Amino acid sequence: MIIHPRPFDHPDAVVLNAQVQLEYAERYGDEGDVTPLDPSMFRPPNGLYLLAYDALDRPVATGGWRTQDRNDLGYSDGDAELKRMFVIPEGRGNGLARRILAALEDDARAAGRTRMVLETGTRQPEAIALYASSGYSPCEKFGHYRTYESSRCYAKPLR
């Protein structure tokens, strides 16, 4: 697998984002993640978006981070928020999400961010297990879904 930085609106990212939205809809019975996102949020040095490709140059995984600072949605100064971590079903179980996560953490740390945060849900036990095994701890809820019972928020110091 090869991991490349790509714009959030790159054609391959658009395809995988559509797939992750379908998965969210299947798991939660709604329209998917409606958190407002803009491609500019993932442009360095204020963020990064990664795409992983298999040996046949097919996109198989995504993940990104974006800068967040203290605001009305519950973020704190120095936060880097993980978004759109996703591996297609055929690519799961190969450590790809862990590789993308580590690369995003390294990049956010290099950009001066002090804490990586993420929101996931109770119907994504694989994601919760990945984050717990990668040093993330439950934290006060933040973001678009902070009032949802199924929402779970996690954080990890980057320094």
GROMACS elastic network, one bead per residue, 0.5 to 0.9 nm:
[ bonds ]
;  ai    aj funct       b0    kb
    1    52     6  0.63583   500
    1    53     6  0.55278   500
    1    55     6  0.63175   500
    1    57     6  0.87992   500
    1    60     6  0.87738   500
    1    96     6  0.79379   500
    2    51     6  0.83121   500
    2    52     6  0.54650   500
    2    53     6  0.52622   500
    2    54     6  0.66101   500
    2    55     6  0.79028   500
    2    57     6  0.85261   500
    3    50     6  0.65023   500
    3    51     6  0.56146   500
    3    53     6  0.63307   500
    3    61     6  0.87296   500
    3    62     6  0.89515   500
    3    99     6  0.88565   500
    3   100     6  0.76673   500
    4    49     6  0.84991   500
    4    50     6  0.55761   500
    4    51     6  0.54331   500
    4    52     6  0.62917   500
    4    53     6  0.80220   500
    5    48     6  0.69538   500
    5    49     6  0.56652   500
    5    51     6  0.62852   500
    5    52     6  0.87779   500
    6     9     6  0.81620   500
    6    10     6  0.63462   500
    6    12     6  0.88406   500
    6    13     6  0.78081   500
    6    48     6  0.79953   500
    6    49     6  0.57465   500
    6    50     6  0.56939   500
    6    51     6  0.64280   500
    7    10     6  0.51360   500
    7    11     6  0.89474   500
    7    13     6  0.77094   500
    7    39     6  0.66375   500
    7    40     6  0.84348   500
    7    42     6  0.72454   500
    7    43     6  0.72403   500
    7    48     6  0.80778   500
    7    49     6  0.62473   500
    7    50     6  0.80657   500
    8    11     6  0.87106   500
    8    13     6  0.60527   500
    8    14     6  0.75166   500
    8    38     6  0.78166   500
    8    40     6  0.79786   500
    8    41     6  0.85441   500
    8    42     6  0.65847   500
    8    43     6  0.83744   500
    8    48     6  0.84971   500
    8    49     6  0.60110   500
    8    50     6  0.83398   500
    8    64     6  0.82846   500
    9    12     6  0.81486   500
    9    13     6  0.61046   500
    9    14     6  0.59287   500
    9    38     6  0.85159   500
    9    39     6  0.59084   500
   10    13     6  0.51454   500
   10    14     6  0.62491   500
   10    15     6  0.88408   500
   11    14     6  0.50596   500
   11    15     6  0.64104   500
   11    16     6  0.88717   500
   12    15     6  0.51852   500
   12    16     6  0.63964   500
   12    17     6  0.85626   500
   12    51     6  0.79255   500
   12    58     6  0.85703   500
   12    59     6  0.63214   500
   13    16     6  0.51847   500
   13    17     6  0.58822   500
   13    18     6  0.84670   500
   13    49     6  0.89133   500
   13    50     6  0.86805   500
   13    51     6  0.70242   500
   13    59     6  0.80269   500
   13    61     6  0.88591   500
   13    62     6  0.71867   500
   14    17     6  0.50824   500
   14    18     6  0.61886   500
   14    19     6  0.87304   500
   15    18     6  0.52583   500
   15    19     6  0.65053   500
   15    20     6  0.89507   500
   15    59     6  0.86923   500
   16    20     6  0.62367   500
   16    21     6  0.85666   500
   16    59     6  0.75310   500
   16    60     6  0.76554   500
   16    61     6  0.73293   500
   16    62     6  0.72392   500
   16    86     6  0.78705   500
   16    87     6  0.85564   500
   16    88     6  0.78965   500
   17    20     6  0.51019   500
   17    21     6  0.61291   500
   17    22     6  0.86466   500
   17    62     6  0.81735   500
   17    84     6  0.71938   500
   17    86     6  0.82847   500
   18    21     6  0.51128   500
   18    22     6  0.63414   500
   18    23     6  0.87783   500
   19    22     6  0.51349   500
   19    23     6  0.63540   500
   19    24     6  0.87666   500
   19    86     6  0.88367   500
   19    88     6  0.79190   500
   20    24     6  0.62089   500
   20    25     6  0.86031   500
   20    32     6  0.81245   500
   20    33     6  0.88963   500
   20    84     6  0.75474   500
   20    85     6  0.86351   500
   20    86     6  0.64695   500
   20    87     6  0.84585   500
   20    88     6  0.82386   500
   21    24     6  0.50503   500
   21    25     6  0.61827   500
   21    26     6  0.86234   500
   21    31     6  0.74723   500
   21    33     6  0.64582   500
   22    25     6  0.50295   500
   22    26     6  0.61619   500
   22    27     6  0.86369   500
   22    31     6  0.79798   500
   22    32     6  0.66780   500
   23    26     6  0.50378   500
   23    27     6  0.61381   500
   23    28     6  0.84643   500
   23    32     6  0.76665   500
   24    27     6  0.51529   500
   24    28     6  0.58344   500
   24    29     6  0.76006   500
   24    30     6  0.75455   500
   24    31     6  0.76215   500
   24    33     6  0.68664   500
   24   123     6  0.89438   500
   24   124     6  0.89607   500
   25    28     6  0.52973   500
   25    31     6  0.52996   500
   25    33     6  0.81846   500
   26    29     6  0.54392   500
   26    30     6  0.75379   500
   26    31     6  0.89253   500
   26    32     6  0.83679   500
   27    30     6  0.83201   500
   27    32     6  0.89500   500
   27   123     6  0.61895   500
   27   124     6  0.78680   500
   28    31     6  0.84248   500
   28    32     6  0.76000   500
   28   121     6  0.87854   500
   28   123     6  0.71284   500
   29    32     6  0.80457   500
   30    33     6  0.85827   500
   31    34     6  0.75468   500
   33    36     6  0.87455   500
   34    37     6  0.84303   500
   34   144     6  0.81375   500
   35   143     6  0.81421   500
   35   144     6  0.58431   500
   35   145     6  0.80596   500
   36   144     6  0.83495   500
   37    40     6  0.85741   500
   37    41     6  0.71139   500
   38    41     6  0.56165   500
   38    42     6  0.77862   500
   39    42     6  0.57915   500
   39    43     6  0.71960   500
   40    43     6  0.53624   500
   40    44     6  0.88994   500
   40    46     6  0.86658   500
   40    47     6  0.85190   500
   41    44     6  0.85619   500
   41    46     6  0.67132   500
   41    47     6  0.61710   500
   41    48     6  0.82261   500
   41    65     6  0.83350   500
   41    66     6  0.56197   500
   41    67     6  0.72826   500
   42    45     6  0.83239   500
   42    46     6  0.63979   500
   42    49     6  0.57586   500
   42    64     6  0.68549   500
   42    65     6  0.64264   500
   42    66     6  0.53828   500
   42    67     6  0.81233   500
   43    46     6  0.58144   500
   43    47     6  0.51052   500
   43    48     6  0.56301   500
   43    49     6  0.76143   500
   43    66     6  0.81578   500
   44    48     6  0.56843   500
   44    49     6  0.88998   500
   44    66     6  0.89662   500
   44   111     6  0.83483   500
   45    48     6  0.75299   500
   45    67     6  0.87840   500
   45   107     6  0.88331   500
   45   108     6  0.84743   500
   45   111     6  0.60707   500
   46    65     6  0.83403   500
   46    66     6  0.60157   500
   46    67     6  0.52673   500
   46    68     6  0.88308   500
   46    80     6  0.86687   500
   46   108     6  0.83378   500
   46   111     6  0.73885   500
   47    64     6  0.71582   500
   47    65     6  0.51229   500
   47    67     6  0.58932   500
   47    80     6  0.77740   500
   47    81     6  0.87940   500
   47   104     6  0.88703   500
   47   107     6  0.82752   500
   47   108     6  0.71825   500
   47   111     6  0.83503   500
   48    63     6  0.84267   500
   48    64     6  0.53895   500
   48    65     6  0.55026   500
   48    66     6  0.67611   500
   48   104     6  0.72376   500
   48   107     6  0.75974   500
   48   108     6  0.81246   500
   49    62     6  0.73912   500
   49    63     6  0.58887   500
   49    65     6  0.65920   500
   49    66     6  0.86115   500
   49    83     6  0.88513   500
   49   104     6  0.82187   500
   50    61     6  0.81444   500
   50    62     6  0.55486   500
   50    63     6  0.54112   500
   50    64     6  0.59634   500
   50   100     6  0.73010   500
   50   103     6  0.87620   500
   50   104     6  0.81003   500
   51    59     6  0.65897   500
   51    60     6  0.74657   500
   51    61     6  0.56974   500
   51    63     6  0.68731   500
   51    64     6  0.88345   500
   51   100     6  0.84756   500
   52    57     6  0.88290   500
   52    58     6  0.82614   500
   52    59     6  0.57292   500
   52    60     6  0.56713   500
   52    62     6  0.62871   500
   52    63     6  0.88996   500
   52    87     6  0.88180   500
   52    96     6  0.80560   500
   52   100     6  0.80431   500
   53    56     6  0.75882   500
   53    57     6  0.51649   500
   53    58     6  0.51332   500
   53    60     6  0.55092   500
   53    61     6  0.71694   500
   54    57     6  0.52080   500
   54    58     6  0.54393   500
   54    59     6  0.66181   500
   54    60     6  0.65603   500
   54    91     6  0.87147   500
   55    58     6  0.74325   500
   56    59     6  0.89973   500
   57    60     6  0.89590   500
   59    62     6  0.81719   500
   59    88     6  0.86984   500
   60    86     6  0.83322   500
   60    87     6  0.58440   500
   60    88     6  0.54744   500
   60    89     6  0.87205   500
   60    90     6  0.82308   500
   60    91     6  0.63900   500
   61    85     6  0.75215   500
   61    86     6  0.54098   500
   61    88     6  0.62037   500
   61    91     6  0.78032   500
   61    96     6  0.74638   500
   61    97     6  0.74331   500
   61   100     6  0.83649   500
   62    84     6  0.64600   500
   62    85     6  0.55175   500
   62    86     6  0.52828   500
   62    87     6  0.66091   500
   62    97     6  0.82038   500
   62   100     6  0.75877   500
   63    82     6  0.72209   500
   63    83     6  0.61217   500
   63    84     6  0.50713   500
   63    86     6  0.64445   500
   63    87     6  0.88853   500
   63    97     6  0.81402   500
   63   100     6  0.65183   500
   63   101     6  0.73866   500
   63   104     6  0.77341   500
   64    81     6  0.81193   500
   64    82     6  0.56804   500
   64    83     6  0.52244   500
   64    84     6  0.63025   500
   64    85     6  0.68824   500
   64   100     6  0.85274   500
   64   101     6  0.85511   500
   64   104     6  0.66732   500
   65    80     6  0.59632   500
   65    81     6  0.51296   500
   65    83     6  0.57917   500
   65    84     6  0.86085   500
   65   104     6  0.65958   500
   65   105     6  0.84361   500
   65   107     6  0.88901   500
   65   108     6  0.73829   500
   65   116     6  0.84397   500
   66    79     6  0.84572   500
   66    80     6  0.54808   500
   66    81     6  0.52790   500
   66    82     6  0.67798   500
   66    83     6  0.76331   500
   66   108     6  0.84581   500
   67    78     6  0.75839   500
   67    79     6  0.62206   500
   67    81     6  0.64158   500
   67   108     6  0.84454   500
   67   113     6  0.77455   500
   68    71     6  0.81994   500
   68    75     6  0.63741   500
   68    76     6  0.71272   500
   68    77     6  0.68780   500
   68    78     6  0.66985   500
   68    80     6  0.56525   500
   68    81     6  0.65540   500
   69    74     6  0.89305   500
   69    75     6  0.57531   500
   69    76     6  0.50124   500
   69    78     6  0.56941   500
   69    79     6  0.58170   500
   69    80     6  0.82786   500
   70    73     6  0.80551   500
   70    74     6  0.67340   500
   70    78     6  0.81085   500
   70    79     6  0.82491   500
   71    74     6  0.59007   500
   71    75     6  0.57848   500
   71    76     6  0.71847   500
   71    77     6  0.85045   500
   72    75     6  0.75317   500
   72   142     6  0.88894   500
   72   143     6  0.87427   500
   73   141     6  0.88471   500
   73   142     6  0.55180   500
   73   144     6  0.70104   500
   73   146     6  0.79173   500
   74   140     6  0.80211   500
   74   141     6  0.69817   500
   74   143     6  0.63765   500
   74   146     6  0.83577   500
   75    78     6  0.87504   500
   75    79     6  0.67677   500
   75    81     6  0.89797   500
   75   117     6  0.86510   500
   75   141     6  0.87311   500
   75   142     6  0.59600   500
   75   143     6  0.72083   500
   76    79     6  0.57810   500
   76   115     6  0.86634   500
   77   113     6  0.85990   500
   77   114     6  0.83281   500
   77   115     6  0.88192   500
   78   112     6  0.75274   500
   78   114     6  0.50582   500
   78   115     6  0.62488   500
   78   116     6  0.86338   500
   79   108     6  0.89648   500
   79   113     6  0.58798   500
   79   114     6  0.61339   500
   79   116     6  0.57859   500
   79   117     6  0.65958   500
   80   105     6  0.86109   500
   80   108     6  0.64442   500
   80   109     6  0.87989   500
   80   113     6  0.60195   500
   80   114     6  0.75697   500
   80   115     6  0.60966   500
   80   117     6  0.61159   500
   80   118     6  0.85273   500
   81   115     6  0.84265   500
   81   116     6  0.57532   500
   81   118     6  0.55642   500
   81   119     6  0.84490   500
   82    85     6  0.72460   500
   82   101     6  0.85375   500
   82   104     6  0.81065   500
   82   116     6  0.69839   500
   82   117     6  0.62059   500
   82   118     6  0.51541   500
   82   119     6  0.78946   500
   83   118     6  0.71675   500
   83   119     6  0.82814   500
   85    97     6  0.71831   500
   85   100     6  0.82110   500
   85   101     6  0.80590   500
   85   127     6  0.87302   500
   86    97     6  0.71973   500
   87    90     6  0.80813   500
   87    91     6  0.60735   500
   87    92     6  0.60421   500
   87    96     6  0.74257   500
   87    97     6  0.66568   500
   88    91     6  0.54236   500
   88    92     6  0.66010   500
   89    92     6  0.54541   500
   89    93     6  0.89204   500
   90    93     6  0.86861   500
   91    94     6  0.66354   500
   91    95     6  0.89876   500
   91    96     6  0.76631   500
   92    95     6  0.74254   500
   92    96     6  0.72781   500
   92    97     6  0.80639   500
   93    96     6  0.76034   500
   93    97     6  0.87434   500
   94    97     6  0.81658   500
   94    98     6  0.89231   500
   95    98     6  0.52589   500
   95    99     6  0.63617   500
   95   100     6  0.88731   500
   96    99     6  0.50879   500
   96   100     6  0.62915   500
   96   101     6  0.85350   500
   97   100     6  0.51481   500
   97   101     6  0.59967   500
   97   102     6  0.85866   500
   97   130     6  0.81568   500
   98   101     6  0.50176   500
   98   102     6  0.61557   500
   98   103     6  0.86384   500
   98   130     6  0.73505   500
   98   131     6  0.88780   500
   98   134     6  0.79605   500
   99   102     6  0.52298   500
   99   103     6  0.62629   500
   99   104     6  0.86757   500
  100   103     6  0.51229   500
  100   104     6  0.61450   500
  100   105     6  0.85882   500
  101   104     6  0.51601   500
  101   105     6  0.61478   500
  101   106     6  0.86315   500
  101   134     6  0.87350   500
  102   105     6  0.50989   500
  102   106     6  0.61564   500
  102   107     6  0.86228   500
  102   134     6  0.88215   500
  103   106     6  0.51428   500
  103   107     6  0.61993   500
  103   108     6  0.86558   500
  104   107     6  0.51138   500
  104   108     6  0.60931   500
  104   109     6  0.84683   500
  105   108     6  0.51994   500
  105   109     6  0.60493   500
  105   110     6  0.85518   500
  105   116     6  0.70464   500
  105   158     6  0.71430   500
  106   109     6  0.51468   500
  106   110     6  0.61611   500
  106   111     6  0.86487   500
  106   158     6  0.83009   500
  107   110     6  0.50427   500
  107   111     6  0.61977   500
  107   112     6  0.88247   500
  107   113     6  0.89166   500
  108   112     6  0.65147   500
  108   113     6  0.54193   500
  108   114     6  0.80011   500
  108   115     6  0.85451   500
  108   116     6  0.77728   500
  108   158     6  0.79853   500
  109   112     6  0.52157   500
  109   113     6  0.51910   500
  109   114     6  0.65646   500
  109   115     6  0.82204   500
  109   116     6  0.87612   500
  109   158     6  0.58286   500
  109   159     6  0.72426   500
  110   113     6  0.73899   500
  112   158     6  0.89800   500
  113   116     6  0.76343   500
  113   158     6  0.70712   500
  113   159     6  0.84931   500
  114   156     6  0.87416   500
  114   157     6  0.60349   500
  114   159     6  0.59062   500
  115   155     6  0.66386   500
  115   156     6  0.56203   500
  115   158     6  0.50208   500
  115   159     6  0.76438   500
  116   136     6  0.86023   500
  116   154     6  0.83431   500
  116   155     6  0.55546   500
  116   156     6  0.52612   500
  116   157     6  0.63709   500
  116   158     6  0.65244   500
  117   136     6  0.83727   500
  117   139     6  0.86065   500
  117   153     6  0.72403   500
  117   154     6  0.56509   500
  117   156     6  0.65578   500
  117   157     6  0.87990   500
  118   142     6  0.87597   500
  118   152     6  0.83774   500
  118   153     6  0.56809   500
  118   154     6  0.54405   500
  118   155     6  0.65326   500
  119   141     6  0.79852   500
  119   142     6  0.77484   500
  119   143     6  0.76862   500
  119   145     6  0.78765   500
  119   146     6  0.84244   500
  119   151     6  0.67097   500
  119   152     6  0.56422   500
  119   154     6  0.64592   500
  120   123     6  0.84819   500
  120   124     6  0.69717   500
  120   127     6  0.72912   500
  120   128     6  0.73268   500
  120   150     6  0.84267   500
  120   151     6  0.59291   500
  120   152     6  0.53209   500
  120   153     6  0.63752   500
  120   154     6  0.82445   500
  121   124     6  0.55702   500
  121   125     6  0.79322   500
  121   127     6  0.84746   500
  121   128     6  0.80139   500
  121   149     6  0.88642   500
  121   150     6  0.53510   500
  121   152     6  0.53771   500
  121   153     6  0.82866   500
  122   125     6  0.64176   500
  122   128     6  0.80126   500
  122   149     6  0.87719   500
  122   150     6  0.52591   500
  122   151     6  0.65122   500
  122   152     6  0.68275   500
  123   126     6  0.87720   500
  123   150     6  0.76856   500
  124   127     6  0.54602   500
  124   128     6  0.65016   500
  124   129     6  0.88369   500
  125   128     6  0.50028   500
  125   129     6  0.60908   500
  125   130     6  0.85771   500
  126   129     6  0.51215   500
  126   130     6  0.61901   500
  126   131     6  0.87343   500
  127   130     6  0.50523   500
  127   131     6  0.62323   500
  127   132     6  0.85386   500
  128   131     6  0.52963   500
  128   132     6  0.60660   500
  128   133     6  0.85394   500
  128   152     6  0.85506   500
  128   154     6  0.88756   500
  129   132     6  0.51572   500
  129   133     6  0.60442   500
  129   134     6  0.84738   500
  130   133     6  0.53007   500
  130   134     6  0.61552   500
  130   135     6  0.89843   500
  130   136     6  0.88279   500
  131   135     6  0.64951   500
  131   136     6  0.52713   500
  131   137     6  0.79693   500
  131   154     6  0.77909   500
  131   155     6  0.89377   500
  132   135     6  0.55260   500
  132   136     6  0.50296   500
  132   137     6  0.64849   500
  132   138     6  0.86845   500
  132   154     6  0.85539   500
  133   136     6  0.73147   500
  134   156     6  0.87358   500
  135   155     6  0.84559   500
  135   156     6  0.63575   500
  135   157     6  0.88464   500
  136   139     6  0.89943   500
  136   154     6  0.57480   500
  136   155     6  0.52041   500
  136   157     6  0.83479   500
  137   153     6  0.83324   500
  137   154     6  0.51820   500
  137   155     6  0.55120   500
  137   156     6  0.65334   500
  138   141     6  0.86450   500
  138   152     6  0.73082   500
  138   153     6  0.57665   500
  138   155     6  0.64360   500
  139   142     6  0.87231   500
  139   152     6  0.82788   500
  139   153     6  0.56481   500
  139   154     6  0.50956   500
  139   155     6  0.60333   500
  140   146     6  0.87143   500
  140   152     6  0.88815   500
  140   153     6  0.66989   500
  140   154     6  0.79147   500
  140   155     6  0.89543   500
  141   145     6  0.82176   500
  141   146     6  0.50199   500
  141   147     6  0.78581   500
  141   151     6  0.79212   500
  141   152     6  0.70076   500
  141   153     6  0.53652   500
  141   154     6  0.81556   500
  142   145     6  0.72250   500
  142   147     6  0.84601   500
  142   153     6  0.70477   500
  143   146     6  0.54462   500
  143   147     6  0.88321   500
  144   147     6  0.79595   500
  144   148     6  0.89720   500
  145   148     6  0.54204   500
  145   149     6  0.87415   500
  145   150     6  0.86838   500
  145   151     6  0.62367   500
  145   152     6  0.88559   500
  146   149     6  0.82242   500
  146   151     6  0.64918   500
  146   152     6  0.81056   500
  146   153     6  0.81163   500
  147   150     6  0.88501   500
  147   151     6  0.76094   500
  148   151     6  0.53526   500
  148   152     6  0.87466   500
  149   152     6  0.82060   500
